[in-house]
Amino acid sequence: MSGFSVPAADGVPPRPGAGGAGAGGNGPGGHGPGAAPGGAPGPGPYRAPGTPAPQPFQWLRPSDPERKAPATGRTVLAAVLAGLLSSWLLIDGLGVNLLLCAAVVTVGAGAAARAAGRRPRAWTVLWSALALALLAVPALYEAGWPVLLSTVSALGLASLALHGGRRWSGVLLALPGLLWQLVPGLVWGARTLRGRRAGNRGQVVPVLKGVLVAAVLLTVFGALFAGADAAMANVLESLVPSVDLGELPARAALFVLGLATALGFARVAAGPRRWDRTVVRPGRARGRLEWALPLAALNLMFGAFVVLQAVVVLGGAEAVLERTGMSRSEYARQGFWQLLVVTVLTLVVVALAKRWAPRGTEADRRMVRLLLGALCLLTLVVVAAALGRMWFYVDASGLTSLRLWVLVVEIWLGVVFVLLIVAGLTPSAGWLPRVAVLSAVAAAAVYGLMGPDAMVAEQNAARYERTGQIDLRNVRYLSVDAVPALDRLPGDYRTCALNLVAFNLREDGPAPWYATSLAESRAREILAERPSPDHLTDGENACDRVGMSRDYAFEG
């Protein structure tokens, strides 16, 4: 694997004649590496007789755990319970059920860590708390992209909490660490149970029998109580999902997924792979002129842009619009996306330049800090210019979900450049990998918990109340999170904005309590008090009456 250093295997003899003449060398009368007898090209690098062939994924060996504790009965029971809860609760959607399943998975991982003698550390607690905060997003809001982002980020953080990690390799490789444990976790749990003594298995079987007997008793007596009292029947109906034979394959898949996830996390907790030991070789240091010339030229270009931005600010935006002939919206939209790309590409340039930077002397290191620091400082001005353009754009055309998302990303990129500047000014930057990930997770948590669709609807509703203008294309396809703000719009504006949301809620019907978000509950209450027309055509006609075009092409 390119870029990773792997210690030589014990007992591997050196390649004979490497670098000189002789039987295995490159000199006259010998064969070069990869050459067959007689001078014919061989299939690959030369290997001495008896030398074992390189093993695939050999770069993983330095990160192998010292020991892997076996699965305990509590760990397996928690994993089975997580699978059952997943098949029972997650079939109807996401909500509080995700937190309930996560709590059971946490118990199983904690039991495995305790059996392995591991104790939580400060960063473990921090990552775990942030993961739980991210899993609260589906319980509060319905918007698809924030829920997906929060769920995936929570899984990555939970993996990082169990693996640990300080260096870039340790942090970045730990985030997707659960993916490599899903199948091995199932094998680990099954193999451990098979290897347990009969006396230990006897501690698990009574619990399983007790759970089975409890399920039978609750089913029988629950049916009797439901038949005796209508209120009790409603309570039980809300707690117990209806079983549809057509859902059995999906429920089986959710059970396997929940079981594999719980056992995967538990296997990590029982003995994590130490990704920090995976050594990434630095790039070959370049000469001063070869490295510094392109960076100095890039700094000059950034400096020219900064000077021009100062001239624009002093001269006024209106004067720029007159000279360019653009509208406020066109000027802002054109500038923002290019500046966002500039910010991302600059981050890539800084990373590559750092890898190949000259580092032989103190003067080299001082030049690296100077040029990269100047580039990061100038990039902060680019970030500020991009944010100003987007603010200009939102003021002219309103806020959309896409515009809000890229605003959050641009702000986070600015934070990353600030961290890079601070790292260049401090003697040691060992804190940077974890703090950079922390900033990304914090941005994802803030984005999810602020309710993006609700914020977009609120900004557009407030803009209508202030100016009498609203682009209904910005709000008509939002999720139920937007209902409270859009409910303030008058007459046909409200009908046009809420018709699709109301229609989808009627079609889907109410979900069980564990799969219903707070936003959906509130939206149903609002639409029950002030119903929207039953037919989609009524909403289309309302849109026509307020002058909205039926061309619903998406616009960022």
Residue pairs with C-beta under 8 A, 6 or more apart in sequence:
1 57
1 58
1 59
3 280
3 281
4 59
4 278
4 279
4 280
4 281
5 279
5 280
5 281
6 58
6 59
6 61
6 62
7 61
7 62
9 52
12 51
12 52
13 48
13 50
13 51
15 24
15 33
15 46
15 47
15 48
16 22
16 23
16 24
16 48
17 23
17 24
17 25
17 30
18 24
18 25
18 33
19 25
19 26
20 26
20 27
21 27
21 28
21 29
21 30
22 29
22 30
23 30
23 31
24 30
24 31
24 46
24 48
25 32
26 32
26 33
31 37
31 39
31 42
31 46
32 46
33 45
33 46
34 41
34 42
34 43
34 44
34 45
34 46
35 41
35 42
35 46
36 42
47 53
59 278
60 273
60 278
62 274
62 277
62 278
62 279
63 273
63 274
63 275
63 276
63 277
63 278
64 273
64 274
65 271
65 272
65 273
65 274
66 271
67 116
67 271
68 188
68 267
68 270
68 271
69 112
69 115
69 116
69 117
69 270
69 271
70 115
70 192
70 195
70 270
71 112
71 188
71 189
71 192
71 193
71 263
71 266
71 267
71 270
72 111
72 112
72 115
73 196
73 200
73 203
73 204
73 207
74 107
74 108
74 111
75 108
75 111
75 112
75 115
75 189
75 263
75 266
75 270
76 189
76 192
76 193
76 204
76 263
77 204
77 207
78 104
78 105
78 107
78 108
78 111
78 262
78 266
79 105
79 108
79 189
79 258
79 259
79 262
79 263
79 266
80 259
81 104
82 101
82 104
82 105
82 108
82 258
82 259
82 261
82 262
83 254
83 255
83 256
83 257
83 258
83 259
83 262
84 255
84 258
85 97
85 100
85 101
85 104
85 258
86 101
86 254
86 255
86 257
86 258
86 259
86 261
87 251
87 252
87 254
87 255
87 258
88 241
88 251
89 97
89 100
89 101
89 241
89 514
89 515
90 97
90 98
90 101
90 254
90 258
90 515
91 241
91 247
91 250
91 251
91 254
92 241
92 511
92 512
92 514
92 515
93 511
93 515
93 516
94 138
94 147
94 151
94 515
94 517
95 138
95 139
95 511
95 513
95 514
95 515
95 516
95 517
96 139
96 513
96 514
96 515
97 514
97 515
98 135
98 138
98 139
98 151
99 132
99 135
99 136
99 139
100 514
101 258
102 131
102 132
102 135
102 154
102 158
104 262
105 258
105 261
105 262
105 265
106 128
108 262
108 263
108 265
108 266
109 162
109 262
109 265
109 266
109 268
109 269
110 269
111 266
112 266
112 267
112 269
112 270
113 119
113 120
113 162
113 269
113 270
115 270
116 269
116 270
116 271
118 269
120 128
121 164
123 161
123 164
123 434
124 161
124 162
124 164
126 438
127 157
127 158
127 160
127 161
128 157
128 158
128 161
130 157
130 438
130 441
130 442
130 445
131 153
131 154
131 155
131 157
131 158
131 161
132 154
133 445
133 449
134 150
134 151
134 153
134 154
134 157
134 441
134 444
134 445
134 448
135 150
135 151
135 154
136 449
137 146
137 147
137 150
137 151
137 448
137 449
138 147
138 150
138 151
138 517
139 517
139 518
140 449
140 451
140 517
140 518
140 519
141 147
141 448
141 451
141 453
141 454
141 479
141 481
141 517
141 518
141 519
142 453
142 479
142 480
142 481
142 517
142 519
142 520
143 401
143 451
143 452
143 453
143 478
143 479
143 481
144 479
145 401
145 405
145 452
146 447
146 448
146 451
146 452
146 453
147 448
149 444
149 447
149 448
150 444
150 445
150 448
153 441
153 444
153 445
155 178
156 175
156 176
156 178
157 175
157 441
158 178
158 265
159 174
159 175
159 176
159 177
159 178
159 265
159 268
160 171
160 174
160 175
160 177
160 437
162 177
162 265
162 268
162 269
162 272
163 170
163 174
163 177
163 268
163 272
163 273
163 274
163 275
164 170
164 174
164 272
164 274
164 276
165 171
165 173
165 174
165 275
165 276
165 433
165 434
166 276
166 430
166 433
166 434
167 276
167 430
167 433
168 280
168 433
169 275
169 276
169 278
169 279
169 280
170 274
170 275
170 276
170 278
170 433
171 275
171 433
171 434
171 437
172 433
173 275
173 278
174 275
175 437
177 268
177 272
177 273
177 275
178 261
178 264
178 265
178 268
181 263
181 264
181 265
181 267
181 268
182 260
182 261
182 264
183 260
184 264
184 267
185 260
185 262
185 263
185 264
185 265
185 266
185 267
186 259
186 260
186 263
188 263
188 267
188 270
189 263
189 266
189 267
193 201
193 204
222 236
222 240
225 232
225 233
225 236
226 232
226 233
226 236
226 237
227 233
238 512
238 513
241 512
282 355
283 355
283 356
284 356
285 356
285 357
285 358
285 359
285 360
286 356
286 357
286 358
287 358
288 358
288 364
288 367
291 353
291 356
291 357
291 358
292 367
292 371
295 353
295 371
295 372
295 375
296 371
298 349
298 375
299 371
299 374
299 375
299 378
302 375
302 378
302 379
302 381
302 382
303 378
305 378
305 381
305 382
305 385
306 378
306 381
309 381
309 385
312 320
317 328
317 331
317 392
320 331
321 327
321 328
321 331
324 331
326 334
327 396
328 392
328 395
328 396
329 393
329 396
329 397
331 389
331 392
332 389
332 390
332 392
332 393
332 396
333 389
333 393
333 556
335 385
335 386
335 389
336 386
336 389
336 390
336 393
336 406
339 382
339 383
339 385
339 386
339 389
340 386
340 406
340 409
340 410
342 379
342 382
343 379
343 382
343 383
343 386
343 410
343 413
343 414
344 413
346 375
346 379
346 382
347 413
347 416
347 417
349 375
350 372
350 375
350 376
350 420
353 368
353 371
353 372
354 368
354 372
357 364
357 368
357 372
358 364
358 367
358 368
359 365
359 368
369 424
372 420
372 424
373 421
373 424
373 425
376 417
376 420
376 421
376 424
377 421
379 417
380 414
380 417
380 418
383 410
383 411
383 413
383 414
383 417
384 414
386 410
387 407
387 410
387 411
387 414
390 403
390 406
390 407
390 410
393 403
394 403
394 459
397 471
397 474
398 459
398 460
398 463
398 470
398 471
398 474
399 455
399 456
399 459
399 460
399 474
400 456
400 474
400 555
400 556
401 452
401 453
401 456
401 478
402 556
403 556
404 452
404 455
404 456
405 447
405 452
408 443
408 446
408 447
409 443
411 443
412 439
412 440
412 443
415 439
415 443
416 436
416 439
419 432
419 435
419 436
419 439
420 432
423 429
423 431
423 432
451 481
451 519
452 481
453 478
453 479
453 481
453 482
454 481
454 482
454 484
454 485
454 519
456 474
456 475
456 478
456 482
457 475
457 478
457 481
457 482
457 483
457 484
457 485
457 486
458 485
460 470
460 471
460 474
460 475
460 485
461 470
461 485
461 486
461 488
461 489
463 469
463 470
464 470
464 489
464 493
465 488
470 489
470 493
472 493
472 496
472 497
472 543
472 546
472 548
473 548
473 552
473 555
475 482
475 486
475 497
476 496
476 497
476 499
476 500
476 543
476 552
477 500
477 552
478 486
478 501
479 501
479 519
480 501
480 505
480 517
480 519
480 520
480 523
481 519
481 523
482 497
482 501
483 498
483 501
483 519
483 522
483 523
483 526
483 527
484 522
484 523
484 526
486 494
486 497
486 498
487 494
487 498
487 526
487 530
488 494
489 497
491 542
492 542
492 543
492 545
492 546
493 542
493 546
494 532
495 532
495 533
495 538
495 539
495 542
496 539
496 542
496 543
496 546
496 548
498 527
498 532
498 539
499 532
499 533
499 536
499 538
499 539
499 540
499 542
500 536
500 539
501 523
501 527
501 532
502 527
502 531
502 532
502 533
503 532
503 536
503 539
505 520
505 523
505 524
505 527
506 534
510 516
510 524
511 520
532 539
533 539
533 542
540 550
543 550
544 550
